[in-house]
């Protein structure tokens, strides 16, 4: 099964080697036909602490790094 790759914005870099990435998805409501925006936060591993708040990054699924981290930063 291929690993998922998502694109989002860094919302927090307070922790060591970890960034919180907010990923937004847009879809059309099945009944109302209105475009809806939903976002979800993912905690991703950032080995070199290279990314700061506001950066747009791509994250990829990986084996669990800690209790909450299941993603790692692929690139900016």
Backbone as a ProteinNet text record, in pm:
[ID]
protein_1_A
[PRIMARY]
XXXXXXXXXXXXXXXXXXXXXXXXXXXXXXXXXXXXXXXXXXXXXXXXXXXXXXXXXXXXXXXXXXXXXXXXXXXX
[TERTIARY]
84.4	0	88.6	64.4	150.8	132.5	238.8	232.8	163.1	78.1	6.6	99.8	82.4	155.8	52.8	64.6	-27	49.9	-18.3	42	-32.9	41.2	-24	67.8	21.2	93.3	134.4	258.1	306.9	236.8	172.2	103	177.1	269.3	344.9	479	584.2	716.9	778.8	695.4	741.6	821.1	788.5	854.9	980.3	1072.6	1197.7	1171.2	1220.1	1209.3	1065	970.7	830.3	765.5	686.1	604.5	459.8	367.4	226	184.3	128.2	91.9	-59.7	-119.5	-262.6	-287.9	-363.6	-393.9	-541.1	-567.9	-705.3	-751.4	-874.3	-933.1	-1063.7	-1094.3	-1217.9	-1299.8	-1430.5	-1518.4	-1655.8	-1732.7	-1867	-1964.9	-2052.2	-2151.8	-2247.2	-2275.1	-2356	-2498.7	-2558.2	-2695.7	-2700.3	-2624.9	-2631.6	-2549.8	-2458.5	-2371.4	-2284.7	-2257.1	-2174.5	-2033.7	-1931.6	-1794.8	-1765.3	-1717.3	-1688.1	-1538.9	-1482.5	-1341.3	-1330.9	-1255	-1228.6	-1078.7	-1030.5	-887.9	-861.8	-743.2	-702	-554.5	-516.7	-377.7	-304.5	-182.7	-96.2	34.4	89.2	220.5	322.2	422.9	520	661.4	746	885.1	967	1040.2	1126.9	1266.9	1348.2	1478.2	1568.9	1576.2	1673	1611.2	1485.4	1415.4	1422.8	1404.3	1424.6	1302.6	1184.1	1062.1	1003.2	952.9	895.6	747.8	678.6	535.1	509.5	410.6	373.4	430.5	529.8	588.4	489.6	490	410	499.1	454.6	536.4	454.8	524.7	461.9	504.1	408.9	438.6	402.8	473.7	453.2	434.1	349.4	326.5	455.1	471.1	587.6	551	643.5	623	615.2	547.7	533.8	668.6	685.9	808.5	789.6	666.2	633.8	484.8	430.8	289.3	197.6	233.3	145.5	199.2	326.2	385.8	382.6	309.2	301.5	339	388.7	422.8	561.1	626.6	751.5	750.9	824.9	827.8	910.9	852.9	919.9	1005.2	945	1013.6	928.7	985.8	911.7	826.5
-118	0	123.8	219	337.2	429.2	500.9	596	723	777.4	899.9	1019.6	1117.4	1243.3	1354.9	1440.2	1552.1	1682.9	1790.8	1923.2	2011.5	2088	2172.8	2282.5	2354.7	2467.8	2437.3	2472.1	2450.6	2549.5	2497.3	2583.7	2593.7	2500.2	2504.3	2435.4	2495.5	2433.4	2437.7	2439.5	2457.6	2338	2217.4	2098	2064	1994.5	1954.3	1845.6	1866.3	1772.5	1738	1825.5	1801.2	1930.1	1919	2031.5	1984.3	2075.9	2047.4	2108.1	2024.1	2066.7	2061.1	2172	2177.8	2153.5	2047.3	2010	2038.4	2116.4	2153.1	2075.4	2025.9	1960.5	2030.1	2034.7	2097.6	1994.3	1996.1	1905.1	1967.9	1918.6	1969.3	1888.8	1958.4	1891.7	1813.6	1687.2	1604.8	1654.6	1721.9	1768.9	1917.6	1998	2143.3	2194.8	2112.7	2149.5	2271.2	2291.3	2403.9	2350.7	2428.1	2386.7	2403.6	2297.4	2298	2279.4	2354.7	2342.4	2274.5	2167.2	2100.9	2089.9	2105.8	2094	1993.9	1936.9	1839.7	1862.7	1845.2	1866.2	1733.3	1731.8	1614.9	1657.5	1570.9	1596.9	1520.9	1593	1533.8	1550.4	1453.6	1453.3	1546.2	1638.2	1733.6	1717.8	1634.6	1594.1	1712	1812.3	1921.9	2050.1	2045.2	2165.8	2277.8	2242.2	2336.2	2422.2	2379.9	2447.8	2531.9	2647.4	2742.8	2763.1	2830.7	2856.3	2934.4	2888.9	2955.8	2891.4	2803.6	2736.8	2636.4	2624.3	2522.4	2401.4	2285.5	2164.7	2048	1943.5	1817.3	1713.7	1631.9	1528.8	1392.1	1290.2	1154.6	1060.5	959.5	858.9	782.6	741.2	661.5	571.5	488.8	406.1	497.5	457.7	544.4	586.1	717.6	771.5	792.3	817.7	836.4	808.1	844.1	818.9	888.9	1009.7	1088.2	1107.5	1081.8	1109.7	987.6	1000.7	894.7	949.2	1071.4	1139	1200.3	1222.4	1297.3	1396.5	1507.1	1614.1	1566.9	1578.2	1535.6	1649	1765.9	1882.1	2005	2119.1	2245	2268.1
0	0	0	-90.6	-98	21.8	53.7	164.2	117.9	204.3	169.7	184.3	97.4	105.5	112.5	214.6	232.4	232	199.1	198.5	297.1	377.2	476.5	526.3	627.1	683.6	827.4	861.5	997.3	1090.3	1196.1	1291.4	1423.8	1451.4	1576	1556.3	1613.3	1611	1750.7	1854.2	1991.5	2044	1996.4	2047.1	1967.9	2032.5	1969.6	1864.7	1742.7	1631.2	1594.8	1626.8	1594.6	1545.5	1441.4	1396.9	1388.3	1413.2	1395.9	1262.9	1176.1	1041.1	1026.8	983.7	960.1	811.3	781.5	643.1	617.1	513.7	480.1	357.9	365.1	248	214.6	86.5	39.4	-35.8	-11.2	-81.9	-93	-186.4	-207.8	-123.9	-50.9	32.9	-57.6	-22.4	-112.2	-134.9	-36.6	-51.5	-86.2	-12.1	-30	-147.6	-199	-311.9	-281.1	-154	-111.3	-81.8	-117.3	-89.6	57.9	120.2	263.6	284.1	380.2	415.2	551	557.4	684.3	700.3	822.8	846.2	957	953.3	1052.3	1081.7	1207.6	1246.5	1257.7	1207.3	1216.6	1281.9	1368	1427	1344.1	1295.7	1203.4	1256.4	1224.7	1268.3	1179	1241.2	1171.4	1230.3	1167.4	1222	1257.6	1169.7	1187.3	1242.9	1285.5	1332.6	1228.1	1101.8	992.2	962.3	1003.6	961.4	1073	1037.4	1132.5	1103.9	1194.4	1180.5	1052	975.3	851	726.7	741.7	625.8	567.3	435	368.2	345.8	394.7	386.7	333.1	288.6	250.4	352.7	397.7	496.3	438.6	484.6	435	552.8	533.4	636.7	664.6	790.2	826.8	944.4	985.4	1103.6	1225.6	1331.3	1448.9	1507.2	1526.8	1586.6	1736.4	1779.5	1920.2	1937.9	2053.5	2080.3	1980.1	1939.8	1852	1710.9	1686.9	1555.1	1465	1352.8	1251.5	1113	1108.7	982.8	996.2	882.7	883.7	768.8	789.1	688.5	570.8	450.3	328.8	272.6	257.3	200.3	221.2	187.6	200.1	78.5
[MASK]
++++++++++++++++++++++++++++++++++++++++++++++++++++++++++++++++++++++++++++

